[in-house]
Amino acid sequence: MSDPTPVLTIDGPGGSGKGVVSREVALQLHWNLLDSGALYRALGYMLLEKDVDRADIEAVTKIAHTFPIVFLNDQVYLEDDNITAEIRSERVGAVASEIGVHEPVRAALLDVQRSFAKSPGLVADGRDMGTVVFPQAFCKIYLDASPAERAKRRYLQLKDSGFDVNLAELEAQIVARDERDKTRAVAPLKPAADAVVIDTTELRIDEVVAKVVGIAKERLPAD
């Protein structure tokens, strides 16, 4: 029997707008939200804090099975520490991408991600939500944008958060991460075969949100 909880997946590379779009779509639909990127970033942050050898996949996987992460009111907590701001750094993001290529790590986090699918529905934001985590989703969206535009968005976001960043270096990091994510053997970054692809390069956030909500409502099962 299929899961009765409707799931809308929104995948895409960093800077495509999927994070803010997913939050707004979840608000408009009054659904739960899964920020899978924050899950991987929180794990990456913990590995850095504990100085864990990231080449030791067995150790990383063990931590992935047990690390004490909590999502509460759009904030991310590791044990009692609010790490919402810290996990948005490019350093943590690079570690998240690095460990995300390993199948045992992804498998360890799979059940955690699927546990978010609760009534009345779920908007799942990530890189493999529609292809791996929720292949049964009734609606799959893939957002994309040019590397230059995505770098500019990340630059402004990080500057607003107090990080000292260089735009050219940021674009180079984004291109490198795209290549790593798209060519990894496990759960590569790509649109699901039945996903609707939206190029957000020239679109405002509210325009993208309207498109996604419209598509979701058209496809939402009548019951």
JOSUL-V814338 format. One record per residue. RES is the residue in one letter. SS is DSSP state (~ for helix, > for strand, _ for the rest). PHI is phi in whole degrees, -180 to 180 (* if undefined). OMEGA is omega in degrees with one decimal (NA if undefined). Layout:
RES/SS/PHI/OMEGA, RES/SS/PHI/OMEGA
This chain:
M/_/*/-179.2, S/_/-77/179.8, D/_/-68/-178.6, P/_/-74/-179.0, T/_/-76/178.4, P/>/-69/179.8, V/>/-124/175.1, L/>/-111/179.9, T/>/-101/177.0, I/>/-130/-178.7, D/>/-108/176.9, G/>/151/-179.8, P/_/-75/178.4, G/_/-61/179.1, G/_/88/179.8, S/_/-79/179.3, G/_/101/-172.3, K/~/-66/-179.6, G/~/-65/-178.7, V/~/-69/178.0, V/~/-65/-179.8, S/~/-61/179.3, R/~/-62/-177.7, E/~/-70/177.9, V/~/-64/178.9, A/~/-62/178.4, L/~/-64/-177.7, Q/~/-68/179.4, L/~/-88/-176.1, H/_/62/-179.4, W/_/-111/174.3, N/>/-74/-178.6, L/>/-129/172.1, L/>/-116/173.7, D/>/-101/-174.6, S/~/-68/177.8, G/~/-62/178.9, A/~/-64/178.6, L/~/-64/179.1, Y/~/-68/179.0, R/~/-66/178.8, A/~/-63/176.7, L/~/-65/178.2, G/~/-61/178.3, Y/~/-62/-179.4, M/~/-65/178.7, L/~/-64/177.8, L/~/-66/-178.4, E/~/-63/-178.1, K/_/-95/178.2, D/_/54/178.9, V/_/-82/177.2, D/_/-69/-175.2, R/_/-72/175.2, A/_/-80/178.4, D/_/-88/-173.1, I/~/-64/178.2, E/~/-63/179.5, A/~/-67/179.7, V/~/-63/-179.7, T/~/-64/178.8, K/~/-60/178.8, I/~/-67/179.8, A/~/-61/179.4, H/~/-74/-168.5, T/~/-128/-171.4, F/_/-67/-169.2, P/_/-84/-179.8, I/>/-100/178.8, V/>/-136/172.8, F/>/-103/-177.9, L/>/-145/177.0, N/_/52/177.6, D/_/67/177.2, Q/>/-116/-178.4, V/>/-115/-178.8, Y/>/-119/172.2, L/>/-115/-167.8, E/_/59/-179.0, D/_/-103/-175.4, D/>/-97/174.9, N/>/-80/-176.2, I/_/-113/-176.2, T/_/-55/-178.7, A/_/-74/-174.8, E/~/-62/-175.0, I/~/-77/-179.8, R/~/-90/179.3, S/_/-70/179.1, E/~/-67/178.5, R/~/-62/179.1, V/~/-68/178.8, G/~/-61/179.0, A/~/-66/178.4, V/~/-67/178.8, A/~/-59/178.6, S/~/-67/-179.0, E/~/-64/-177.5, I/~/-78/-177.5, G/_/-72/-179.9, V/_/-82/-173.7, H/_/-96/-175.9, E/~/-58/-179.6, P/~/-61/179.3, V/~/-69/-179.4, R/~/-64/179.3, A/~/-64/-179.3, A/~/-64/-177.3, L/~/-95/-174.8, L/~/-64/-178.3, D/~/-64/178.0, V/~/-60/-178.9, Q/~/-65/-177.9, R/~/-68/179.7, S/_/-68/179.8, F/_/-79/-178.9, A/_/-77/-179.2, K/_/-129/179.6, S/_/-58/7.4, P/_/-86/-179.6, G/>/173/-177.5, L/>/-137/167.6, V/>/-104/-176.0, A/>/-109/-175.6, D/>/-105/178.5, G/>/-180/-179.5, R/_/-118/179.5, D/_/-135/-177.9, M/~/-64/-177.4, G/~/-82/-176.8, T/~/-94/-173.0, V/~/-125/-171.0, V/~/-73/-179.3, F/_/-129/-179.0, P/_/-65/-179.4, Q/_/-89/-176.2, A/_/-53/-177.2, F/_/-74/-178.6, C/>/-147/-178.6, K/>/-125/-179.9, I/>/-119/174.6, Y/>/-126/179.3, L/>/-98/177.9, D/>/-144/176.5, A/_/-164/-179.3, S/_/-65/177.7, P/~/-56/-179.7, A/~/-64/179.9, E/~/-68/179.3, R/~/-67/176.7, A/~/-64/179.3, K/~/-63/178.8, R/~/-64/179.2, R/~/-65/179.2, Y/~/-59/-179.8, L/~/-66/179.5, Q/~/-64/-178.2, L/~/-71/177.4, K/~/-63/178.3, D/~/-64/-179.6, S/_/-90/176.2, G/_/94/-179.7, F/_/-86/177.2, D/_/-92/-174.4, V/_/-132/178.4, N/_/-113/-173.5, L/~/-62/-178.7, A/~/-64/178.6, E/~/-65/-179.7, L/~/-65/178.7, E/~/-64/178.6, A/~/-63/178.5, Q/~/-66/-179.9, I/~/-66/178.3, V/~/-63/179.8, A/~/-65/179.6, R/~/-68/175.8, D/~/-56/-178.1, E/~/-63/179.8, R/~/-65/-177.1, D/~/-70/-176.9, K/~/-80/-175.8, T/~/-108/179.9, R/_/-66/-176.7, A/_/-71/-176.8, V/_/-105/175.9, A/_/46/179.8, P/_/-64/178.3, L/_/-72/178.0, K/_/-166/176.5, P/_/-69/171.5, A/_/-63/-177.5, A/_/-57/-178.0, D/_/-106/-179.6, A/_/-85/171.5, V/>/-92/-178.6, V/>/-94/179.8, I/>/-123/175.6, D/>/-86/-174.3, T/_/-96/-173.8, T/_/-53/-175.6, E/_/-106/-175.8, L/_/-108/171.9, R/_/-77/-179.6, I/~/-58/-177.7, D/~/-65/177.8, E/~/-70/178.7, V/~/-66/179.4, V/~/-59/-179.7, A/~/-61/178.3, K/~/-62/-176.2, V/~/-66/179.6, V/~/-62/179.3, G/~/-63/178.9, I/~/-63/-178.3, A/~/-62/-178.6, K/~/-65/177.9, E/~/-66/-174.7, R/~/-96/-176.5, L/_/-62/179.0, P/_/-55/-174.8, A/_/-62/-177.2, D/_/-92/NA
